[in-house]
Amino acid sequence: MISTFGTYSISQSGMRASQAALTASSNNLANVNTNGASRVRVANRDTSVTQTDGTTRSSGVDVASITRARDALLDAAYRTENSDYSHWAVKNGNLEYMQKLLGEFDADDGTSSDGLQELINKFFSRWDTLSGGADNRTSRQAVTDAAAKLLKGMSEVDEQLKELQQDAVSGVTDGVDSLNTLAEQVAGLNQRISAAEVNGSEASYLRDQRDALIDQMSSLADVRVNEANGVFTVTIGGATLVDGATTRKLTVEGSGTESDPLSLKWADTGKGAVISSGSIAAYLEDANQTGYENIDGSSLRYDFTAGSISSITNLRQALNDLVTTIAQEVNSLHTSGSDLKGNAGLPFFTSIDSSQPLSIDNIQVNPALLDDPDLVVTAAAGAKSGDNSISDAIYGLSEKNIFKFNGLAMNPANFYKTVVSWVGTLGDNANNSYETQEALVNQVDNQRQSISSISLDEEMSNLIKYQNAYSANARVLSTIDGLIGDLLDTVD
């Protein structure tokens, strides 16, 4: 039997448990609009005492724990999917930009008057026109003008691609700086959480902050988290980034050029760091210029393959191949003939920097031809007046298979169309992967939010329930107090 006085402790324990639950609900309501806040829940347990005769009786209720509603497995799944999502977000954004640069994607019919395809067609068509009137100075000027516009268009696209690649370099350095900063903040929270939980309680607010930081880190890199005694250990590629209250720093070496590529290293050991996902990995891939090279005449037909890890580098190399191959083929024919004055033909295209080979960013129409269109060659050397064999041959390059794409021979127009199609296919694949990852991230996030998010309606309902429980226990306490008072009055 429980004594009348013993009931005091039972009702008091009920009031204490209800008060703790009310405090938890109050905290949840206060943070209902706080980003990253997890619902706090109270778990109670029945308490009992052993009597002298060996039996047990209930002594009320006790608060077993006050913890966050959180699923560590869903957190880990979210961070994995978020890393891949951020990776494809960068890839998709860069490829969308590359498609717009090519011009043909801007028009509804797949062509544009300012597109590179049109500039290529105009260049060769001007040679066809020149063959019908080799003595026409205007036609000669039209050839050099079309060539200059083609080079200008190609150069502008290449310059913007180089800027996009430089943005990728900045993305790597900025991302690593952010990752290091976040790691330091996680280490600081590890230390504060350990101090706050030394008595066995849970520092829910600090844990929410730490989880939010890890979520941010997952967008930058493929981080993995292990928890022991409330302390997080964060690793990347199997190497430790955060261990309790200590951190290691990542550094970026290299300028991002072909001769000095970017690399990630651990500052304390100098060893290479491996990041395989997240925005840093995507920027690191697109900043890579391995595979971009100059093309000399001895290597024609140059067999273009998209062999670089960077789609930006691959496109730059394809356009470089397009420009330099046309230039070298035209130069070969142009120098084999004679100009309108009977002199041996000059190279139609020359290097801006004569110490460097022809390339998309080191090419110009021969200034001598721009100054004097009569130097444009249409006839073979020693040919009779009216011969247009050279201009016909240059025009014929438009139908000649002077290019190779993955071993397949093709003419200039088909080569460029194939490059455009290749970029479009990459863009579609990246967009599909991006949308798939976005859906996965949202799905997993919704699952974990269903567990940890704070519901206003639920907390209001809990508030009423715990308030009623507190009032009921208080009524019990008041009733017991009245009974004892009556008992004392009877004794008197």
Steps between C-alpha positions, in 0.01 A plus 500: 500500500610853432470735790310824469824690541662281231247624250652846541820386324307328221298810413808718532690277256208528257510876527876505442469273193214710360698818562799356310271408211345848505848652489591280202181596314563866580850470355363330189241773448763770544711339224219404262640742238869444578684339207663174598330477840406146603198408706588432864319210658473383862508131592363397844545183700309342786688500829459248780636422845568167665331451833628311802298193412666479159207633302514808282263787461478792263645823624386712208674608181839636408636675190719242329638727229449820307630445148465625145282315252768417246588204274875466446454261206278747316750777574777291344283417197410866452864608507600235247225604260569869564865458401399345169232764451750785545742325266242475221371851566845636407536269200152581373551875541830498310362291214194723468733797468712319240192423291399866499850601395482290188216718370300236317312417818357852518285480187178304465606346168839387635699766314610855568640770272767560761570132559834341422340266246382798296843665522664183368252477213549866406878464498493218246217655294707817454768291330236356270387852413861605442546220247233664286679832498863476601573853374226648717669686785177500703481119485859476615428735789192291587721191538731666751207659683323164535822343625547776757140460622546125530815543709334768711199278570716200587729711717210654690353160580841372609556804722167445673581133544830597659314735733262217589800283574652773715171518688541128566845567645346761729227252589764256623691753710186660644349160572809378684511821707135449596560136583790587730291768673206264551735233636630742762146588603408131534807441715400794722149361539643157582681658791196696621271199473739283701510762774122548501423128509745405771209438739317271258257754354476581128601837356230491233548855370875453456446164330257662256762760414760232443270295277423810293874558450551139390216541249682803357825304483325220310420743218873568463644151537411138572536517878441203729410534868557268794374581848642379831391637836330794332813601306514500119794374298479625141693331218550563130625223277590296806718779644403687816395863468351552848588292804332628813625851566784482244494555124726450201519751218468441130709708261478564126820496297550601140363784287263287297691524171595207282859510625404570862175311574307529824548243773357456849736417785496467876690793649657297780637213290514634145327184379227514240140528616221317322160665449278298271171688521347834594554835331876500565544176305290635210696826485827308525401284202391793283812700588722220368670598173667167431433412137520851358786521253622677188455328165779513244477422131675166534218364717220563248247347486492551874281239666294687758378303800325639805766354725526766768313474828389859437223561248622859475849386396352254252294772332796739492712231336227423244477867401880527495507199268237660278681832465857376461412219261312736269784751527772250418306347210428845355861608549624190322291580193547877517880483507506257205352755259572851388321826573351749258843662456662170405690462828514181707212479740545601862348304790136604527504457881795591724582484870453812709807393698737361239696309763193287574310261271158574355217453746155638563643776723808563283372548147415784264437566135834595345518882542656528156183357342282734700703796374508379139223260387690443173729269699211255551585194289247349259724348230758225498865598461584570133138456392347698218279800561155409623612190691305456824626159603626614842183684601298201376717265706461713812124506450517124450640462852144559621408156362830329565546264795785688665382421855469192716275460804570180692652354184208594273598724205277801427494841335511833692122544520438145618785521747354812658150351502639192673670716762174688558308173527758362742466806725123473481509133600728576792267781602194274487674232706617754757154653523340157548750414773445839662122461503525143627728603786278796581204263535702261717621779726147631545367151566756419768470847652122462521547167676733641761288814540198279573695378802685808619295799386281688744125490436308797638176302522666206673678716754181695581325169557786381721490826691136441592567136587795574728319795658204278584735234638673759717162631625379148572810419706462830680137409576617167643750682717230742614263212576762316705571822685130536580476142623794544732353824627173326579693223671685747718176676592356164606799427722465836666 
